[in-house]
Amino acid sequence: MFTQSIRASRSSIARVVRQQATGSIAKRTFITPTAVRQADFVQDLYLKELKAYKVPAVKANDSEGHVQTFTAPKTPKSPEEADIANQLKAYEASTVDIEGQAEGGAASNAEFEWFEEEPEEEAHH
């Protein structure tokens, strides 16, 4: 089946080639354009204006009204370094708080108030 299709295509190609070879010798052909070019007014005007357009030159100060000038922001003060000398003096003058001691430095029994010893039960003999 495949060979038949190849033979058929060979024969049809050969026939077309023979017809073209003999047909070009025997007859003359005159090719006429199918559409006559008509003047397109809009297209001609567009092309004329496009060719006449010149790109404006870019100046150095063209961006003045459109772009803001850059100014570097001020460096912020660190909150730790704002009043470090006074804070250091206040720290040195403060008293040390120790848990379990009263403000004067004496030990208080307030820590042990919650602990109550239960009386020991006497052993029954």
C-alpha positions in Angstrom: 0.0 0.0 0.0 2.9 2.3 0.9 4.7 1.5 -2.4 1.5 2.2 -4.4 1.2 5.6 -2.8 4.9 6.4 -3.6 4.4 5.3 -7.3 1.3 7.4 -7.5 3.0 10.5 -6.1 6.0 9.9 -8.5 3.8 9.8 -11.5 1.7 12.8 -10.4 4.9 14.8 -9.8 6.4 13.8 -13.2 3.1 14.8 -14.9 3.1 18.2 -13.3 6.7 18.8 -14.2 6.1 17.9 -17.8 3.1 20.2 -18.1 5.0 23.1 -16.6 8.0 22.5 -18.9 5.9 22.3 -22.1 3.4 25.0 -21.1 6.0 27.7 -20.5 7.4 27.2 -24.0 4.1 27.1 -25.8 2.3 30.1 -24.3 3.0 33.5 -23.0 1.5 34.8 -19.9 0.9 38.3 -18.9 0.8 39.0 -15.2 -1.4 41.9 -14.2 -1.6 43.2 -10.6 -4.9 42.4 -9.0 -5.2 45.6 -7.0 -4.2 49.0 -8.2 -2.3 51.0 -5.6 -4.4 53.9 -4.6 -3.0 56.8 -2.6 -3.8 56.5 1.1 -3.9 60.1 2.4 -3.8 59.2 6.1 -0.8 56.8 5.6 1.1 59.4 3.6 0.4 62.1 6.1 1.5 59.8 9.0 4.7 58.8 7.2 5.5 62.5 6.3 5.0 63.6 10.0 7.0 60.6 11.3 10.0 61.4 9.0 9.8 65.1 10.0 9.8 64.4 13.8 13.0 65.3 15.6 13.7 64.1 19.1 14.2 67.1 21.5 17.6 67.3 23.1 17.9 66.3 26.7 19.2 69.1 29.0 20.9 68.6 32.3 18.2 70.7 34.2 15.1 69.0 32.6 14.4 67.0 35.8 14.4 69.9 38.2 10.7 70.1 38.8 10.1 66.4 38.7 12.8 64.9 40.9 13.6 65.8 44.6 17.2 66.4 45.6 18.7 63.9 47.9 19.6 64.9 51.4 21.1 62.4 53.8 19.0 61.9 57.0 20.4 63.0 60.3 21.9 60.3 62.4 19.6 59.5 65.4 20.8 59.7 68.9 21.1 56.3 70.6 18.7 56.1 73.6 21.3 54.4 75.6 23.8 57.2 75.1 21.5 60.1 75.7 22.2 60.7 79.4 24.7 58.0 80.3 26.8 60.0 82.8 23.8 60.9 85.0 22.5 57.3 84.8 25.9 56.0 85.9 25.9 58.3 88.9 22.4 57.3 89.9 23.4 53.6 89.6 26.5 54.1 91.8 24.5 55.9 94.4 21.7 53.4 94.6 21.6 50.8 97.3 21.8 47.1 96.6 18.6 45.2 97.1 19.1 41.7 98.4 16.1 39.5 98.7 15.2 38.6 102.2 16.8 41.7 103.8 15.1 44.8 105.0 16.0 48.2 103.5 18.6 48.9 106.2 20.5 45.7 105.4 19.1 43.7 108.4 17.6 40.3 107.7 13.8 40.2 108.0 11.6 37.3 108.9 9.0 38.3 106.3 10.4 35.7 104.1 9.6 32.9 106.5 6.2 34.0 107.7 4.4 31.7 105.4 6.2 28.7 106.9 4.4 27.4 110.0 5.7 24.3 111.7 3.0 21.9 112.8 3.3 20.7 116.4 4.7 17.2 116.6 2.3 14.6 117.6 3.2 12.7 120.7 3.6 9.1 120.3 0.8 7.2 122.1 2.2 4.4 124.2 
